[in-house]
Amino acid sequence: MTTSQDELLPATHRALLHRIAVAQAEGRAPSLVAAVVRDGRTVWHGSRTCVDGHAPDENVQYRIGSITKTFTAVLVLRLRDEGLLDLGDALEKYLPGTGAGEATIAELLSHTGGLAAESPAPWWERTPGSLRPELVDVLGEQPLRHPVGRRFHYSNPGYTLLGALVEERRGAPWEDVLRREVLGPLGLHRTSVQPQAPHAGGWAVHPWADVMLPEPAEDLGRMTPAGQLWSTTGDLARFAVFLARGDDRVLSAEAVQEMRTPAAPSEAADLAAGYAYGLGLEFRHRDGRLLVGHSGSLPGFLASLTFSVEDDVAAVVLANCTAGPLVSGVAADLVGIVAEAEPRIPEPWRPVSDVDRAVLELTGQWYWGTQGYLLRLTADGGVSLEPLSGVGRHARLRPNGDGTWTGLDGYYAGELLKAVRRPDGSVSHLDLGSFVFTRQPYDDGAAVPGGVDPEGWGGTR
């Protein structure tokens, strides 16, 4: 069932095939096709089908539904990187009069713009896009369901607005921009707005009988940027590599990392389930592993793309049924099978070739009040600050090139770390967002806020 020569062990091959075979059989999917990526290349492909002797391969197209949104988000980030917009800009600046213009571009990307989940009836996924020729037809008379920026509420119309924004900024149709700026450079030649043979047909499987009904394949019109695309496991595997590593022809590694940063708080139930949303990407915690990607569905089709950056493993699963196998769970399991059966082998440790002595001087133990921390120099020129007890605020910080660092995550994200020196050049203390870190607990030789009791440490007084 595999089509590539790779380094996966035979037992891993069988485990992967077994997982999709169970999914196709128990989910009663007419067909299910999957791919696994490791270390930046496709290492496994498999498929199961109800048609004897005609299994789909990595070049057969399926509708991918809302995975389309991730492509739209990439186009918006490209506009930002070119200075054609700011993510903090209100939509009204570029598309006035929509009734949803108070929402910022970032809020639309992260589904916190307050918009309705769907466009007005009839259901847009099963009716022709010609019924909604203008944005007002997509948004309706009352586009908002919640105060802007207050809560996560998944919105298909929100990504229609982002698609219209791309068209306004580029002066060209969304489809043309996507082909020119993303599909072409990444070599995704089997991803398209309209189906291109060979492609699967979409089916509904009767809930109580083993019979099928064909689903219509509507052109979604204005809703295209939210869910129109057709693609293959081969193309989506390459897209997963891009989302994990970036490609300077499309988006830098830093920009795709920004997409992979959670931006939207979810409902309490979602938080309990480990779900969050970034800029066009979903986040799920499963079996102790953080998975990033997107799912998709349209009548007749289910799709999932998911990857673990830490394990450097991705999986794509596509099926041609309206309901059936939980493809997101299948994709997560495929990642887990490879990551657990064949753990990633780390690169050999190597010393850094050049080190700034002034930075090296700062490494080691520091104290915030009485809590001990360890400052480490990382191979990329950044630093990390870790509580010695393992409990407390961790921080990764990138260098700014001027002897300071900026926090990358957690409580200290965006905060500035600098070494404060005495007139003779020696280090007095570290200042991280106004927090003073000293070499000794409450060091009386450093500028500890509030001062240090002159009697110093001692017993009960």
Secondary structure, DSSP 8 states (H G I E B T S, - for coil): ---S--S--HHHHHHHHHHHHHHHHHHT-SEEEEEEEETTEEEEEEEEESSTT----TT-BEE-TTHHHHHHHHHHHHHHHTTS--TTSBGGGTSTTSS-TTSBHHHHHTT-S-B-SS-SSS-GGGS-GGG--SHHHHH-S--BSS-TTSS----HHHHHHHHHHHHHHHTS-HHHHHIIIIIHHHT-TT-BSS--SSB---EEE-TTSS-EEE------GGGHHHH--EE-HHHHHHHHHHHHH-BTTTB-HHHHHHHTS--B---HHHHHTTEEE-SS-EEEEETTEEEEEEEEEETTEEEEEEEETTTTEEEEEEE-BSS-S-HHHHHHHHHHHHHHHS----------S---HHHHTT-EEEEETTEEEEEEE-TTS-EEEEETTS-S--EEEEE-SSSEEEE-SGGGTT-EEEEEE-TTS-EEEEEETTEEEBSSTT-TTS--TT---TT-S-S--
